[in-house]
Amino acid sequence: MRTVSVEELQHIESLIRSCPLCYVGMADEQGVPYVLPMNFGYEEEVIYLHSAQEGRSISILGKNPQVCITFCTEPRLVWQDKEVACSYRMRAESVICHGNVSFEEEYDEKVKALDIIMQQYSDRAFSYSAPAVKNVKIWKVPIDKVTAKEFGVPGTKANLYKDRKVF
Ligand SMILES: Cc1cc2nc3c(=O)[nH]c(=O)nc-3n(C[C@H](O)[C@H](O)[C@H](O)COP(=O)(O)OP(=O)(O)OC[C@H]3O[C@@H](n4cnc5c(N)ncnc54)[C@H](O)[C@@H]3O)c2cc1C
């Protein structure tokens, strides 16, 4: 694997930012996978997530903080010949990130993370009540490894970012 260029990194970041949600995969002590759809924020090679203080995901992450987070752009159905089933494709790009979750406990850092998450969904500035900030669990995932892949494009452009390590 090689490190991708700044242009490729910027493209991957734009893919992440274009997604409304992500899928967070984790594995419990027995290796049983558990994947959750979640909202997110992204800034400077870190994915931010938020949740309740307790639940199955929190229990799993307490034992194994490794996660695999997948993003997929809005897919579009394309075809070369409308009559031929095997010429149909889904055109989309997807990104897979690996990293370890740490929970942010510091109040001001939690507010910063909430701002980053809200910026993914709105241009507005928000304020948060102190109890809401205290009650929310903030997940920080510095990205250790990322790959991206393009689908549904005929020819050599497909798989443009396959198996390239970025961070
Ligand atoms: C579009 C979307 C965005 C979301 N964004 C967030 C977010 O930003 N933060 C957040 O905390 N949650 C979010 N959720 C909900 C999230 O997917 C989980 O349901 C939630 O985090 C609770 O997870 P838990 O492990 O604590 O579940 P628990 O409450 O411990 O769940 C108990 C059991 O319920 C089942 N279960 C839990 N979640 C789901 C699910 N999503 N679908 C089907 N079965 C389930 C599992 O089998 C689990 O063992 C989102 C859901 C959707 C659909």
Ligand as a Chemical Component Dictionary entry (heavy atoms), coordinates in Angstrom:
data_LIG
# 
_chem_comp.id                   LIG 
_chem_comp.type                 NON-POLYMER 
_chem_comp.pdbx_formal_charge   0 
_chem_comp.three_letter_code    LIG 
# 
loop_
_chem_comp_atom.comp_id 
_chem_comp_atom.atom_id 
_chem_comp_atom.alt_atom_id 
_chem_comp_atom.type_symbol 
_chem_comp_atom.charge 
_chem_comp_atom.model_Cartn_x 
_chem_comp_atom.model_Cartn_y 
_chem_comp_atom.model_Cartn_z 
_chem_comp_atom.pdbx_ordinal 
LIG C1  C1  C 0 -29.955 7.224  10.679 1  
LIG C2  C2  C 0 -29.583 6.866  12.096 2  
LIG C3  C3  C 0 -28.692 7.675  12.780 3  
LIG C4  C4  C 0 -28.344 7.365  14.113 4  
LIG N1  N1  N 0 -27.457 8.166  14.751 5  
LIG C5  C5  C 0 -27.114 7.879  16.030 6  
LIG C6  C6  C 0 -26.150 8.659  16.726 7  
LIG O1  O1  O 0 -25.562 9.629  16.216 8  
LIG N2  N2  N 0 -25.863 8.322  18.003 9  
LIG C7  C7  C 0 -26.465 7.264  18.613 10 
LIG O2  O2  O 0 -26.161 6.985  19.780 11 
LIG N3  N3  N 0 -27.355 6.506  17.978 12 
LIG C8  C8  C 0 -27.689 6.774  16.713 13 
LIG N4  N4  N 0 -28.594 5.976  16.056 14 
LIG C9  C9  C 0 -29.121 4.821  16.765 15 
LIG C10 C10 C 0 -28.040 3.723  16.808 16 
LIG O3  O3  O 0 -28.041 3.034  15.589 17 
LIG C11 C11 C 0 -28.264 2.741  17.977 18 
LIG O4  O4  O 0 -29.574 2.257  17.917 19 
LIG C12 C12 C 0 -28.075 3.439  19.321 20 
LIG O5  O5  O 0 -26.794 4.069  19.371 21 
LIG C13 C13 C 0 -28.149 2.439  20.467 22 
LIG O6  O6  O 0 -27.083 1.530  20.356 23 
LIG P1  P1  P 0 -26.732 0.587  21.596 24 
LIG O7  O7  O 0 -25.644 -0.332 21.189 25 
LIG O8  O8  O 0 -26.556 1.417  22.801 26 
LIG O9  O9  O 0 -28.061 -0.234 21.663 27 
LIG P2  P2  P 0 -28.869 -0.822 22.890 28 
LIG O10 O10 O 0 -29.859 0.186  23.359 29 
LIG O11 O11 O 0 -27.955 -1.405 23.898 30 
LIG O12 O12 O 0 -29.637 -1.911 22.041 31 
LIG C14 C14 C 0 -30.150 -3.112 22.516 32 
LIG C15 C15 C 0 -30.344 -4.018 21.323 33 
LIG O13 O13 O 0 -31.180 -3.364 20.338 34 
LIG C16 C16 C 0 -30.714 -3.648 19.025 35 
LIG N5  N5  N 0 -30.412 -2.380 18.329 36 
LIG C17 C17 C 0 -29.739 -1.295 18.790 37 
LIG N6  N6  N 0 -29.626 -0.343 17.845 38 
LIG C18 C18 C 0 -30.231 -0.835 16.760 39 
LIG C19 C19 C 0 -30.448 -0.318 15.452 40 
LIG N7  N7  N 0 -29.978 0.901  15.056 41 
LIG N8  N8  N 0 -31.135 -1.068 14.586 42 
LIG C20 C20 C 0 -31.595 -2.287 14.944 43 
LIG N9  N9  N 0 -31.425 -2.833 16.160 44 
LIG C21 C21 C 0 -30.749 -2.117 17.053 45 
LIG C22 C22 C 0 -29.453 -4.478 19.159 46 
LIG O14 O14 O 0 -29.748 -5.823 18.874 47 
LIG C23 C23 C 0 -29.033 -4.310 20.595 48 
LIG O15 O15 O 0 -28.432 -5.438 21.136 49 
LIG C24 C24 C 0 -28.941 6.247  14.747 50 
LIG C25 C25 C 0 -29.844 5.443  14.053 51 
LIG C26 C26 C 0 -30.161 5.748  12.745 52 
LIG C27 C27 C 0 -31.118 4.856  12.015 53 
# 
loop_
_chem_comp_bond.comp_id 
_chem_comp_bond.atom_id_1 
_chem_comp_bond.atom_id_2 
_chem_comp_bond.value_order 
_chem_comp_bond.pdbx_ordinal 
LIG C1  C2  SING 1  
LIG C2  C3  SING 2  
LIG C2  C26 DOUB 3  
LIG C3  C4  DOUB 4  
LIG C4  N1  SING 5  
LIG C4  C24 SING 6  
LIG N1  C5  DOUB 7  
LIG C5  C6  SING 8  
LIG C5  C8  SING 9  
LIG C6  O1  DOUB 10 
LIG C6  N2  SING 11 
LIG N2  C7  SING 12 
LIG C7  O2  DOUB 13 
LIG C7  N3  SING 14 
LIG N3  C8  DOUB 15 
LIG C8  N4  SING 16 
LIG N4  C9  SING 17 
LIG N4  C24 SING 18 
LIG C9  C10 SING 19 
LIG C10 O3  SING 20 
LIG C10 C11 SING 21 
LIG C11 O4  SING 22 
LIG C11 C12 SING 23 
LIG C12 O5  SING 24 
LIG C12 C13 SING 25 
LIG C13 O6  SING 26 
LIG O6  P1  SING 27 
LIG P1  O7  DOUB 28 
LIG P1  O8  SING 29 
LIG P1  O9  SING 30 
LIG O9  P2  SING 31 
LIG P2  O10 DOUB 32 
LIG P2  O11 SING 33 
LIG P2  O12 SING 34 
LIG O12 C14 SING 35 
LIG C14 C15 SING 36 
LIG C15 O13 SING 37 
LIG C15 C23 SING 38 
LIG O13 C16 SING 39 
LIG C16 N5  SING 40 
LIG C16 C22 SING 41 
LIG N5  C17 SING 42 
LIG N5  C21 SING 43 
LIG C17 N6  DOUB 44 
LIG N6  C18 SING 45 
LIG C18 C19 SING 46 
LIG C18 C21 DOUB 47 
LIG C19 N7  SING 48 
LIG C19 N8  DOUB 49 
LIG N8  C20 SING 50 
LIG C20 N9  DOUB 51 
LIG N9  C21 SING 52 
LIG C22 O14 SING 53 
LIG C22 C23 SING 54 
LIG C23 O15 SING 55 
LIG C24 C25 DOUB 56 
LIG C25 C26 SING 57 
LIG C26 C27 SING 58 
# 
